[in-house]
Amino acid sequence: MVKKGMSLLLIGLMVGSLAWAQPGERYILDVPYVPTPEVVVDAMLAMGQVTKDDILYDLGSGDGRIPIAAAVRFGTKGLGVDLDPARVREAKENAVKARVEDHVRFFEGDLFDVDLTEATVITLYLFPEVNMELRPRLMQLAPGTRVISHNYDMGDWVPDQVKKVDVPGGREHTVYLWKISAK
């Protein structure tokens, strides 16, 4: 019980210590790293109908599991960006282990500075506030681009599809899909 209480306290301190900027300013820190369960990765790729012809951008890519899974399964080209250099190193190592380093690239950077125009699929597992700040840029993408978010919506932007995913031994997760329509 003490271990569980300490874990919850540490999680609370981590989340509580995130420094949020004022409206219109950048976030000083992004979201904490929480890996997307494989069953949720599967649901995200299926909902997005990801194929070898897609270019998948994962914003806040962590260990790179989403672009790597798409590259392994479909031959999809992918790009991941993360603020944490340790996560970027891990993602690059994971790509080499999966033998898809020729299909995916990972780099350390601010997801708000990434040129998204090449992407045909964008995946996210970010806090709602970050999603909302990204939303105007996402809505300007080419028609047909798919935006897939794990657990967090985009406010009043109605998703094209919502799916509940049961994670074995865990809680229910939600996956949201938006398809960018013609202006």
LOTOR-495510 format. One record per residue (C-alpha): residue in one letter; x negated, y negated, z negated. Coordinates in Angstrom, 3 decimals. Example, Ala and Ser with C-alpha at 12.3 -4.5 7.8 and 13.67 -1.06 7.14 Angstrom:
<rs>
<r residu="A" x="-12.300" y="4.500" z="-7.800"/>
<r residu="S" x="-13.670" y="1.060" z="-7.140"/>
</rs>
This chain:
<rs>
<r residu="M" x="0.000" y="0.000" z="0.000"/>
<r residu="V" x="-2.874" y="-2.364" z="-0.749"/>
<r residu="K" x="-4.413" y="-1.683" z="2.691"/>
<r residu="K" x="-1.088" y="-2.379" z="4.428"/>
<r residu="G" x="-0.629" y="-5.596" z="2.434"/>
<r residu="M" x="-4.161" y="-6.738" z="3.264"/>
<r residu="S" x="-3.626" y="-5.962" z="6.951"/>
<r residu="L" x="-0.442" y="-8.011" z="7.017"/>
<r residu="L" x="-2.204" y="-10.849" z="5.187"/>
<r residu="L" x="-5.085" y="-10.808" z="7.701"/>
<r residu="I" x="-2.663" y="-10.816" z="10.646"/>
<r residu="G" x="-0.770" y="-13.711" z="9.068"/>
<r residu="L" x="-3.981" y="-15.660" z="8.562"/>
<r residu="M" x="-5.094" y="-15.010" z="12.142"/>
<r residu="V" x="-1.789" y="-16.138" z="13.621"/>
<r residu="G" x="-1.425" y="-19.012" z="11.176"/>
<r residu="S" x="-4.909" y="-20.277" z="11.913"/>
<r residu="L" x="-4.304" y="-20.760" z="15.630"/>
<r residu="A" x="-4.821" y="-24.425" z="16.415"/>
<r residu="W" x="-1.996" y="-25.610" z="18.641"/>
<r residu="A" x="-2.349" y="-28.808" z="20.583"/>
<r residu="Q" x="0.284" y="-31.485" z="20.856"/>
<r residu="P" x="2.757" y="-31.324" z="23.784"/>
<r residu="G" x="0.978" y="-31.989" z="27.059"/>
<r residu="E" x="-2.444" y="-31.029" z="25.628"/>
<r residu="R" x="-4.304" y="-27.753" z="25.977"/>
<r residu="Y" x="-4.316" y="-25.115" z="23.283"/>
<r residu="I" x="-7.549" y="-25.153" z="21.336"/>
<r residu="L" x="-7.343" y="-21.383" z="20.867"/>
<r residu="D" x="-5.413" y="-18.925" z="22.961"/>
<r residu="V" x="-3.520" y="-15.935" z="21.586"/>
<r residu="P" x="-5.145" y="-13.163" z="19.530"/>
<r residu="Y" x="-6.127" y="-10.017" z="21.416"/>
<r residu="V" x="-3.455" y="-7.326" z="21.153"/>
<r residu="P" x="-3.794" y="-4.532" z="23.724"/>
<r residu="T" x="-0.750" y="-3.730" z="25.852"/>
<r residu="P" x="0.290" y="-0.102" z="25.270"/>
<r residu="E" x="-0.191" y="2.109" z="28.345"/>
<r residu="V" x="3.552" y="2.845" z="28.589"/>
<r residu="V" x="4.168" y="-0.923" z="28.813"/>
<r residu="V" x="1.415" y="-1.295" z="31.446"/>
<r residu="D" x="3.217" y="1.417" z="33.439"/>
<r residu="A" x="6.547" y="-0.411" z="33.105"/>
<r residu="M" x="5.004" y="-3.748" z="34.135"/>
<r residu="L" x="3.412" y="-2.302" z="37.273"/>
<r residu="A" x="6.601" y="-0.424" z="38.191"/>
<r residu="M" x="8.842" y="-3.474" z="37.672"/>
<r residu="G" x="6.510" y="-5.584" z="39.785"/>
<r residu="Q" x="6.481" y="-2.919" z="42.511"/>
<r residu="V" x="2.707" y="-3.372" z="42.676"/>
<r residu="T" x="1.010" y="-1.944" z="45.784"/>
<r residu="K" x="-2.406" y="-1.850" z="47.460"/>
<r residu="D" x="-1.438" y="-4.997" z="49.360"/>
<r residu="D" x="-1.085" y="-7.080" z="46.197"/>
<r residu="I" x="-3.542" y="-9.370" z="44.462"/>
<r residu="L" x="-2.867" y="-9.135" z="40.725"/>
<r residu="Y" x="-3.986" y="-11.871" z="38.325"/>
<r residu="D" x="-3.902" y="-11.047" z="34.614"/>
<r residu="L" x="-3.980" y="-14.204" z="32.494"/>
<r residu="G" x="-5.426" y="-13.406" z="29.079"/>
<r residu="S" x="-6.703" y="-10.075" z="30.393"/>
<r residu="G" x="-8.322" y="-8.711" z="27.231"/>
<r residu="D" x="-9.953" y="-5.349" z="27.989"/>
<r residu="G" x="-8.761" y="-5.474" z="31.611"/>
<r residu="R" x="-6.344" y="-2.564" z="31.369"/>
<r residu="I" x="-3.629" y="-4.015" z="33.627"/>
<r residu="P" x="-5.753" y="-4.941" z="36.686"/>
<r residu="I" x="-7.801" y="-1.756" z="36.218"/>
<r residu="A" x="-4.657" y="0.418" z="36.093"/>
<r residu="A" x="-3.330" y="-1.241" z="39.264"/>
<r residu="A" x="-6.669" y="-0.735" z="41.032"/>
<r residu="V" x="-6.923" y="2.926" z="39.989"/>
<r residu="R" x="-3.327" y="3.820" z="40.851"/>
<r residu="F" x="-2.698" y="1.726" z="43.949"/>
<r residu="G" x="-5.987" y="0.254" z="45.148"/>
<r residu="T" x="-4.767" y="-3.219" z="44.157"/>
<r residu="K" x="-7.256" y="-6.083" z="44.122"/>
<r residu="G" x="-7.228" y="-7.896" z="40.791"/>
<r residu="L" x="-8.648" y="-10.706" z="38.731"/>
<r residu="G" x="-8.622" y="-11.126" z="34.967"/>
<r residu="V" x="-9.439" y="-14.205" z="32.940"/>
<r residu="D" x="-9.936" y="-14.390" z="29.180"/>
<r residu="L" x="-11.402" y="-16.901" z="26.744"/>
<r residu="D" x="-13.249" y="-14.245" z="24.730"/>
<r residu="P" x="-16.643" y="-13.288" z="26.209"/>
<r residu="A" x="-16.587" y="-9.961" z="24.313"/>
<r residu="R" x="-13.279" y="-9.020" z="25.975"/>
<r residu="V" x="-14.630" y="-10.008" z="29.398"/>
<r residu="R" x="-17.714" y="-7.815" z="28.875"/>
<r residu="E" x="-15.451" y="-4.955" z="27.759"/>
<r residu="A" x="-13.202" y="-5.396" z="30.814"/>
<r residu="K" x="-16.199" y="-5.309" z="33.159"/>
<r residu="E" x="-17.499" y="-2.154" z="31.442"/>
<r residu="N" x="-14.028" y="-0.568" z="31.696"/>
<r residu="A" x="-13.894" y="-1.366" z="35.410"/>
<r residu="V" x="-17.249" y="0.352" z="35.934"/>
<r residu="K" x="-16.100" y="3.410" z="33.927"/>
<r residu="A" x="-12.930" y="3.570" z="36.048"/>
<r residu="R" x="-15.009" y="3.086" z="39.218"/>
<r residu="V" x="-12.950" y="0.109" z="40.398"/>
<r residu="E" x="-15.511" y="-2.682" z="39.937"/>
<r residu="D" x="-15.241" y="-3.320" z="43.685"/>
<r residu="H" x="-11.494" y="-4.004" z="43.276"/>
<r residu="V" x="-11.357" y="-6.117" z="40.106"/>
<r residu="R" x="-13.219" y="-9.148" z="38.802"/>
<r residu="F" x="-13.182" y="-10.498" z="35.256"/>
<r residu="F" x="-14.452" y="-13.827" z="34.043"/>
<r residu="E" x="-14.508" y="-15.955" z="30.941"/>
<r residu="G" x="-12.402" y="-19.059" z="31.313"/>
<r residu="D" x="-9.308" y="-21.062" z="30.551"/>
<r residu="L" x="-6.245" y="-19.550" z="32.234"/>
<r residu="F" x="-4.941" y="-23.085" z="32.830"/>
<r residu="D" x="-7.928" y="-23.787" z="35.093"/>
<r residu="V" x="-7.464" y="-20.745" z="37.350"/>
<r residu="D" x="-6.283" y="-21.328" z="40.915"/>
<r residu="L" x="-3.264" y="-19.006" z="41.131"/>
<r residu="T" x="-2.420" y="-19.519" z="44.813"/>
<r residu="E" x="-3.915" y="-16.177" z="45.980"/>
<r residu="A" x="-1.946" y="-14.105" z="43.475"/>
<r residu="T" x="1.025" y="-12.037" z="44.586"/>
<r residu="V" x="1.532" y="-10.651" z="41.054"/>
<r residu="I" x="0.763" y="-12.383" z="37.756"/>
<r residu="T" x="0.831" y="-10.525" z="34.445"/>
<r residu="L" x="0.993" y="-12.145" z="31.028"/>
<r residu="Y" x="1.003" y="-11.206" z="27.354"/>
<r residu="L" x="0.878" y="-14.667" z="25.859"/>
<r residu="F" x="2.740" y="-16.603" z="23.185"/>
<r residu="P" x="6.025" y="-18.285" z="24.241"/>
<r residu="E" x="4.426" y="-21.745" z="23.942"/>
<r residu="V" x="1.680" y="-20.758" z="26.380"/>
<r residu="N" x="4.224" y="-19.224" z="28.789"/>
<r residu="M" x="6.203" y="-22.464" z="28.703"/>
<r residu="E" x="3.120" y="-24.535" z="29.484"/>
<r residu="L" x="2.295" y="-22.214" z="32.408"/>
<r residu="R" x="5.859" y="-22.121" z="33.702"/>
<r residu="P" x="5.740" y="-25.225" z="35.966"/>
<r residu="R" x="2.625" y="-23.871" z="37.721"/>
<r residu="L" x="4.169" y="-20.424" z="38.107"/>
<r residu="M" x="7.358" y="-21.824" z="39.616"/>
<r residu="Q" x="5.271" y="-23.502" z="42.343"/>
<r residu="L" x="3.747" y="-20.231" z="43.587"/>
<r residu="A" x="4.513" y="-18.755" z="46.997"/>
<r residu="P" x="7.962" y="-17.196" z="47.443"/>
<r residu="G" x="7.894" y="-13.506" z="46.607"/>
<r residu="T" x="5.179" y="-13.815" z="43.955"/>
<r residu="R" x="6.097" y="-11.705" z="40.941"/>
<r residu="V" x="5.496" y="-12.869" z="37.374"/>
<r residu="I" x="5.635" y="-10.155" z="34.727"/>
<r residu="S" x="5.507" y="-10.971" z="31.020"/>
<r residu="H" x="5.116" y="-8.576" z="28.124"/>
<r residu="N" x="7.414" y="-9.429" z="25.181"/>
<r residu="Y" x="7.857" y="-13.167" z="25.798"/>
<r residu="D" x="10.255" y="-14.971" z="28.112"/>
<r residu="M" x="10.096" y="-18.403" z="29.769"/>
<r residu="G" x="12.813" y="-20.248" z="27.899"/>
<r residu="D" x="15.803" y="-20.986" z="30.121"/>
<r residu="W" x="14.136" y="-19.593" z="33.271"/>
<r residu="V" x="16.381" y="-16.574" z="33.800"/>
<r residu="P" x="14.396" y="-13.419" z="34.631"/>
<r residu="D" x="15.310" y="-11.285" z="37.633"/>
<r residu="Q" x="14.893" y="-8.177" z="35.542"/>
<r residu="V" x="14.444" y="-7.259" z="31.858"/>
<r residu="K" x="13.464" y="-3.827" z="30.612"/>
<r residu="K" x="13.179" y="-2.439" z="27.088"/>
<r residu="V" x="10.275" y="-0.027" z="26.645"/>
<r residu="D" x="9.968" y="2.357" z="23.716"/>
<r residu="V" x="6.383" y="2.815" z="22.601"/>
<r residu="P" x="5.786" y="6.238" z="21.031"/>
<r residu="G" x="5.283" y="5.823" z="17.296"/>
<r residu="G" x="5.849" y="2.099" z="17.592"/>
<r residu="R" x="8.438" y="-0.543" z="18.187"/>
<r residu="E" x="10.445" y="-1.461" z="21.244"/>
<r residu="H" x="8.750" y="-3.839" z="23.702"/>
<r residu="T" x="10.384" y="-6.018" z="26.349"/>
<r residu="V" x="9.111" y="-6.608" z="29.883"/>
<r residu="Y" x="10.368" y="-9.596" z="31.915"/>
<r residu="L" x="10.114" y="-10.023" z="35.685"/>
<r residu="W" x="10.619" y="-13.200" z="37.701"/>
<r residu="K" x="10.385" y="-13.348" z="41.499"/>
<r residu="I" x="9.470" y="-16.738" z="42.853"/>
<r residu="S" x="12.120" y="-17.847" z="45.318"/>
<r residu="A" x="11.860" y="-20.280" z="48.220"/>
<r residu="K" x="11.830" y="-23.915" z="47.173"/>
</rs>
